[in-house]
Amino acid sequence: MKSAFRVAALCGAVVSVLSASALAGGRPDLSLAALKAGRAHLPGELLVKYRDGTSAAQQGAAGKAFGLEKIDTVRGGNARKGELALMRVPAGRDLAATLYELSRDPSVEYAEPNWQYQHQAVSNDTYYTNGSLWGMYSATSSPANAYGSQAAAAWAGGHTDCGNVVVGVIDEGFMYDHPDLAANAWTNPYDPVDGIDNDGNGYVDDVHGWDFDGNDNQVFDGAGDDHGTHVAGTIAGHGGNGQGVAGVCWSGIKLISGKFLGRRGGATADAIKAIDYFNDLKSRHGLNIVATNNSWGGGPFSQALQDAIGRANDAGILFVVAAGNAGVNCETSDCYPAEYPNPNVLSVTALRSDGSQIYSYGSTTIDIGAPGYGIWSTVPVSSKGKIVPGYASYNGTSMATPHVTGAVALYASSHPGASAADIKAAILSSAIATPSLSGKTVSGGRLNAGGF
């Protein structure tokens, strides 16, 4: 995270006046600076984290003092833990002024806007054999490309199965009945479809995951869920079936949908719920959830989101995340959530097929490069009024990220008991030194999924 001093220097005297209160109420200086810069957020909505140990009466009084209406409980509290609530600011009341004053309330740990995020994409398996699926190739595969993920080298060594490994896809939904995805889509054994929340996690009949944007169990809503479906195919497209594409993990792996990106993008509150959904599944049922794929970004700093990523770290779940497509240096520009310093964050920039780096980067903030340009994968297609399975080529750090997530799953499947820190270290230590990534990533190299 960048220092308050640098942000103040960028944003002028207004922020410097507010910086003293930041110590008492989170980081209102960062939030106010981001609002002033016009960063996208849900109008009139604030995330409010109450201090641990404050009573319900104190929390209620804080909201009442500013006329706030509670929209949702993002993370429940108790006598010891303060609640994280989504609140609506009354019409006509200035959001920034309310945030600043609320942050000074002794019962409030921090308050921040409900920031919006966007996905990080630009708009005998057929695509492998015809030379299109370069992102999976290795220097010695046929076809070959030295700048591919080297997944083909792992396959050649007999490592195609990622049995007993589970990955969360925090994104749009994905087409779980696509013929290249159906075998690897998770079906919840703890909550059968009967209109009852059998596993008690607060989500009724979460068969393939949950739609936090729509607040229902329909995690696939049609052709608009192309980005999430594309990401899923790169992680776990069914390989060796003579059609379409192959993901890094051909079989055995299970993908769970944590949909939070909708037609308007996604909100911080929903991203937090998705992260905690996977944390709960792992702790409650012992699912071997090794990572979530997060091919999205665009919001400024959020303490609430960073805290949720921290809880994922406590659960032993890697947060694999796209660097972003703005083409900026993340040392001097915001690249959240890719630049959060949490130890479980594994951030990814993109490479073209000639090995050149593209999109955002950072020598201390972005960990590794992976194929992210001209990437073919699964998508839903609207044809004659029906949604049918298809394939498409997309560009972006969104496409680079699932190559790394797939490699995480590949490593975890052959190294049972490896911790999140172990897996991250293995990914970075096996990276292949690449001139275009020198001084632009922590590792200075590109993904080597065949190097474990």
C-alpha positions in Angstrom: 0.0 0.0 0.0 1.3 3.4 -0.8 2.0 5.9 2.0 -0.4 8.5 3.2 2.4 11.1 2.5 2.4 10.2 -1.2 -1.4 10.4 -1.5 -1.4 13.7 0.3 1.2 15.1 -2.0 -0.9 14.1 -5.0 -4.2 15.4 -3.7 -3.1 18.6 -2.1 -4.1 20.5 1.1 -7.5 19.0 1.5 -6.1 15.5 2.2 -3.3 16.8 4.5 -5.9 18.5 6.7 -7.8 15.2 7.0 -4.8 12.9 7.6 -4.7 13.4 11.4 -8.2 11.8 11.7 -7.1 8.8 9.6 -5.5 7.3 12.7 -8.8 7.4 14.5 -11.1 6.1 11.8 -9.3 4.0 9.2 -8.1 5.8 6.1 -10.6 8.5 5.2 -7.7 10.4 3.5 -7.4 7.7 0.9 -11.2 7.3 0.4 -11.7 11.1 0.1 -8.8 11.4 -2.4 -10.3 8.6 -4.5 -13.8 10.2 -4.4 -12.2 13.5 -5.5 -10.5 11.7 -8.4 -13.9 10.4 -9.5 -13.3 6.7 -8.8 -16.4 4.6 -9.5 -18.6 3.7 -6.5 -22.2 2.9 -5.7 -24.0 6.2 -5.2 -25.0 7.0 -1.6 -23.6 3.7 -0.2 -21.0 3.4 2.6 -19.3 0.4 4.1 -19.1 1.0 7.9 -16.9 -1.2 10.1 -17.7 -0.8 13.8 -15.0 -1.1 16.4 -14.6 -4.4 18.2 -16.3 -4.3 21.6 -18.8 -1.6 20.8 -22.4 -2.4 21.7 -25.3 -2.6 19.3 -26.7 0.5 20.9 -23.5 2.4 20.2 -23.4 1.2 16.6 -27.1 2.1 16.2 -26.5 5.6 17.6 -23.6 6.2 15.2 -25.8 5.3 12.2 -28.8 7.3 13.5 -26.7 10.4 14.1 -26.2 10.6 10.3 -29.5 9.3 9.3 -28.0 6.2 7.7 -30.2 3.3 6.6 -28.8 -0.2 6.9 -28.9 -2.0 3.6 -27.1 -5.2 4.4 -24.9 -7.0 6.9 -21.7 -7.7 4.9 -20.0 -9.4 7.9 -21.8 -10.1 11.1 -20.6 -9.0 14.5 -21.0 -10.1 18.1 -20.1 -8.8 21.6 -16.4 -8.9 20.7 -16.3 -8.3 17.0 -17.6 -5.2 15.3 -20.0 -5.6 12.4 -19.3 -4.6 8.8 -22.5 -3.0 7.5 -23.5 -1.6 4.1 -25.3 1.7 4.8 -27.3 4.2 2.6 -26.7 7.9 3.1 -29.9 10.0 3.0 -30.7 11.7 -0.3 -29.2 15.2 -0.4 -26.5 14.5 2.1 -22.9 14.7 0.8 -21.2 11.3 0.8 -17.7 12.6 1.3 -18.7 14.8 4.3 -20.7 11.9 5.8 -17.7 9.6 5.4 -15.3 12.0 7.0 -17.6 12.8 10.0 -18.5 9.1 10.5 -14.8 8.1 10.5 -14.3 10.4 13.6 -17.1 8.6 15.6 -15.4 6.6 18.4 -17.6 3.5 17.7 -16.5 3.4 14.0 -13.2 1.7 13.0 -13.5 2.9 9.4 -16.0 4.0 6.7 -15.5 3.9 3.0 -17.5 4.1 -0.3 -18.8 0.9 -1.8 -16.3 0.9 -4.7 -17.0 -0.6 -8.0 -14.8 -3.0 -10.0 -14.6 -4.3 -13.5 -13.1 -7.4 -15.1 -9.7 -7.0 -16.6 -10.2 -8.1 -20.2 -10.3 -6.7 -23.7 -12.4 -8.0 -26.0 -6.5 -34.2 -29.9 -8.3 -30.6 -28.4 -9.0 -28.6 -31.5 -7.6 -25.2 -30.4 -4.5 -26.9 -29.0 -3.7 -28.9 -32.1 -4.4 -26.1 -34.6 -1.8 -23.8 -33.0 -4.3 -21.4 -31.3 -3.8 -22.3 -27.7 -0.3 -20.9 -27.4 -0.7 -20.0 -23.7 -0.5 -23.7 -22.8 2.5 -24.5 -24.9 6.1 -25.1 -23.8 9.4 -24.7 -25.6 9.4 -28.4 -26.5 5.7 -29.1 -27.1 4.2 -29.5 -30.6 3.1 -26.9 -31.4 5.7 -25.0 -29.4 6.0 -21.6 -27.9 8.7 -20.8 -25.3 6.6 -18.0 -23.8 3.6 -20.2 -23.1 2.7 -21.3 -19.5 4.7 -24.6 -20.0 1.5 -26.5 -19.0 2.2 -28.8 -22.0 5.4 -29.9 -20.3 3.5 -30.9 -17.2 1.0 -32.8 -19.3 3.8 -34.6 -21.2 5.1 -35.7 -17.8 1.7 -37.3 -17.1 0.4 -34.4 -14.8 -3.0 -33.5 -16.2 -5.2 -34.4 -13.1 -5.7 -32.0 -10.3 -7.7 -34.4 -8.1 -9.1 -33.2 -4.8 -8.2 -29.5 -5.5 -10.9 -26.8 -5.5 -10.7 -23.3 -6.9 -13.1 -20.4 -6.4 -13.8 -18.2 -9.4 -14.7 -14.7 -8.1 -15.9 -13.1 -11.3 -19.0 -13.2 -13.4 -20.7 -16.6 -13.4 -19.5 -19.3 -15.7 -21.3 -21.7 -18.0 -21.1 -24.8 -15.8 -22.8 -27.0 -18.4 -20.4 -26.1 -21.2 -19.0 -29.4 -22.5 -15.4 -28.3 -21.7 -16.4 -27.3 -18.2 -19.2 -29.6 -17.0 -17.0 -32.3 -15.7 -15.0 -29.9 -13.5 -17.9 -27.8 -12.2 -18.6 -28.2 -8.5 -21.9 -29.5 -7.3 -22.6 -28.8 -3.6 -23.1 -32.1 -1.7 -24.0 -30.3 1.5 -27.1 -28.4 0.2 -29.4 -30.3 -2.1 -32.0 -28.4 -4.1 -35.0 -28.4 -1.7 -35.5 -24.7 -0.8 -33.7 -25.2 2.5 -30.3 -23.9 3.6 -29.2 -27.4 4.7 -25.6 -26.5 5.4 -26.5 -23.3 7.4 -24.2 -20.9 5.5 -27.0 -18.4 4.8 -27.3 -19.4 1.1 -30.2 -21.5 0.0 -29.4 -24.2 -2.6 -26.0 -22.9 -3.5 -25.6 -25.7 -5.9 -22.7 -24.4 -8.0 -21.9 -21.4 -5.8 -23.7 -18.1 -5.3 -24.5 -14.9 -7.2 -23.7 -12.1 -4.8 -24.7 -9.5 -7.3 -28.1 -10.9 -7.9 -28.4 -12.5 -4.4 -29.6 -15.8 -5.7 -28.2 -19.3 -6.6 -28.3 -18.7 -10.4 -24.6 -18.4 -11.0 -24.9 -18.5 -14.8 -27.2 -15.9 -16.4 -26.4 -16.3 -20.1 -24.2 -14.7 -22.7 -23.2 -11.8 -20.4 -21.2 -14.3 -18.3 -18.6 -14.7 -21.0 -15.7 -13.3 -19.0 -16.2 -15.7 -16.1 -16.6 -18.6 -18.5 -13.4 -17.7 -20.4 -11.5 -17.6 -17.1 -12.9 -20.9 -16.0 -11.8 -22.6 -19.3 -8.2 -21.5 -18.9 -8.1 -22.9 -15.4 -9.9 -26.2 -16.0 -11.1 -26.7 -19.5 -11.6 -30.5 -20.0 -8.5 -31.7 -21.8 -8.1 -34.8 -24.0 -11.7 -34.9 -25.1 -11.0 -34.1 -28.7 -12.8 -30.8 -28.8 -12.4 -27.1 -27.9 -9.7 -26.1 -25.4 -7.7 -27.6 -22.6 -7.2 -25.8 -19.3 -4.1 -26.1 -17.2 -5.9 -28.7 -15.1 -7.7 -31.3 -17.4 -9.6 -33.2 -14.7 -10.2 -33.8 -11.1 -10.3 -30.1 -10.2 -13.6 -28.5 -9.1 -14.5 -24.9 -9.8 -17.0 -23.0 -7.6 -18.6 -19.8 -8.8 -18.5 -16.7 -6.5 -20.3 -14.4 -8.9 -20.1 -10.7 -8.0 -19.6 -9.0 -11.4 -22.9 -8.1 -13.1 -23.9 -5.7 -15.8 -22.7 -2.7 -13.9 -19.5 -4.3 -12.7 -19.1 -5.4 -9.1 -19.2 -3.8 -5.7 -16.8 -4.0 -2.8 -19.5 -5.4 -0.5 -20.3 -8.2 -2.8 -16.6 -9.0 -3.4 -16.1 -9.3 0.3 -19.1 -11.7 0.6 -17.7 -13.9 -2.2 -14.3 -14.1 -0.5 -15.8 -15.0 2.9 -18.1 -17.5 1.2 -15.0 -19.5 0.2 -13.4 -19.0 3.5 -16.5 -20.5 5.2 -16.7 -23.4 2.7 -13.1 -24.4 3.5 -13.4 -24.0 7.3 -16.9 -25.5 7.6 -16.5 -28.5 5.2 -12.8 -28.9 4.9 -12.9 -28.4 1.1 -9.4 -28.2 -0.3 -9.9 -24.7 -1.7 -6.3 -23.7 -2.6 -7.0 -20.4 -4.4 -9.5 -18.0 -5.8 -9.1 -16.5 -9.2 -9.7 -12.7 -9.3 -9.5 -11.3 -12.8 -10.9 -7.9 -11.9 -9.8 -4.6 -10.4 -10.2 -0.8 -10.7 -11.2 0.2 -7.3 -9.0 2.3 -5.0 -7.8 1.2 -1.6 -10.4 -0.5 0.6 -9.6 -1.5 4.1 -12.7 -3.8 4.2 -11.5 -5.7 1.1 -8.0 -6.0 2.4 -9.3 -7.4 5.6 -11.3 -10.0 3.7 -8.2 -11.0 1.8 -6.5 -11.3 5.1 -9.2 -13.7 6.3 -8.5 -15.8 3.2 -4.9 -15.9 4.1 -5.9 -17.2 7.6 -7.9 -19.9 5.8 -4.9 -20.8 3.6 -6.4 -19.6 0.4 -4.3 -17.8 -2.2 -5.8 -14.7 -3.8 -4.5 -14.8 -7.4 -5.3 -11.5 -9.0 -4.9 -9.5 -12.3 -2.5 -6.5 -12.4 -4.9 -4.6 -14.5 -5.0 -3.3 -18.1 -4.3 0.4 -17.6 -0.6 -0.1 -18.6 0.6 1.8 -15.5 3.5 1.3 -13.1 1.8 0.0 -10.0 4.6 1.4 -7.9 3.3 4.9 -8.6 -0.4 4.3 -9.6 -3.2 2.4 -7.9 -3.5 -1.2 -9.0 -5.9 -2.6 -6.3 -6.5 -5.3 -5.4 -3.3 -6.6 -7.1 -1.1 -4.4 -4.9 -2.4 -5.3 -1.4 0.6 -6.5 0.6 -1.2 -9.5 2.1 1.1 -12.6 1.9 -1.5 -14.7 0.0 -1.8 -12.2 -2.9 -0.3 -13.5 -6.1 -0.5 -10.8 -8.7 -0.1 -11.3 -12.5 0.7 -9.3 -15.5 0.4 -10.4 -19.1 2.7 -11.5 -22.0 2.2 -11.5 -25.7 3.2 -14.7 -27.6 6.5 -13.1 -28.5 7.4 -12.6 -24.8 6.8 -8.9 -24.6 5.1 -7.6 -21.5 1.8 -5.8 -21.9 -0.6 -3.9 -19.5 0.2 -2.9 -15.9 3.3 -3.9 -14.0 5.3 -3.3 -10.8 8.8 -4.3 -9.6 7.6 -4.8 -6.0 3.8 -5.1 -6.4 3.3 -7.5 -9.4 4.7 -11.0 -8.9 4.8 -12.8 -12.2 3.9 -12.7 -15.9 1.8 -15.2 -17.9 0.1 -15.5 -21.3 -2.5 -12.8 -21.7 -2.9 -11.9 -25.3 -4.8 -13.8 -28.0 -6.0 -16.4 -25.4 -8.6 -18.8 -26.6 -11.1 -20.3 -24.1 -14.7 -21.3 -23.4 -17.5 -18.8 -23.7 -21.3 -18.9 -23.9 -22.7 -17.7 -27.3 -26.2 -16.4 -28.1 -27.5 -18.2 -31.3 -31.0 -18.1 -32.6 -32.5 -17.1 -29.2 -30.5 -19.8 -27.4 -27.4 -19.9 -25.3 -24.9 -22.4 -26.7 -21.3 -23.3 -25.9 -18.6 -21.6 -27.9 -15.0 -20.4 -27.9 -13.4 -17.0 -28.2 -10.0 -15.2 -28.1 -9.7 -12.5 -25.4 -6.8 -10.2 -24.3 -5.9 -8.9 -20.8 -4.4 -9.6 -17.5 -7.7 -11.3 -16.8 -6.5 -14.0 -19.2 -3.1 -14.2 -17.7 -4.3 -14.7 -14.2 -6.2 -18.0 -14.6 -3.0 -19.6 -16.2 -1.4 -18.9 -12.8 -4.4 -20.1 -10.8 -4.3 -23.3 -12.9 -0.6 -23.8 -12.1 -1.4 -23.3 -8.3 -4.0 -26.1 -8.5 -1.5 -28.3 -10.5 1.2 -27.8 -7.8 -1.3 -28.4 -4.9 -2.5 -31.6 -6.5 1.0 -33.1 -6.5 2.1 -31.6 -3.2 -0.7 -32.4 -0.7 -0.3 -30.5 2.5 1.5 -27.6 0.9 0.6 -24.3 2.5 -0.5 -21.2 0.6 2.9 -19.8 1.3 4.6 -22.9 0.0 2.6 -22.9 -3.2 3.3 -19.2 -3.8 7.0 -19.7 -3.2 7.0 -22.6 -5.7 5.3 -20.5 -8.4 7.7 -17.6 -8.0 10.9 -19.7 -7.6 10.2 -21.7 -10.7 9.6 -18.6 -12.9 11.6 -18.4 -16.1 13.7 -15.2 -16.3 12.3 -13.0 -19.0 13.9 -9.8 -20.3 10.5 -7.9 -20.7 9.7 -8.7 -17.0 13.0 -7.7 -15.5 12.4 -4.7 -13.2 8.6 -5.0 -13.9 7.7 -8.0 -11.6 8.9 -9.3 -8.3 10.1 -12.6 -9.9 11.5 -11.0 -13.0 10.0 -14.0 -14.9 7.1 -15.8 -16.5 5.0 -18.7 -15.3 6.5 -22.2 -15.5 3.7 -24.6 -14.9 5.9 -27.5 -16.0 8.7 -26.7 -13.5 7.4 -28.3 -10.3 
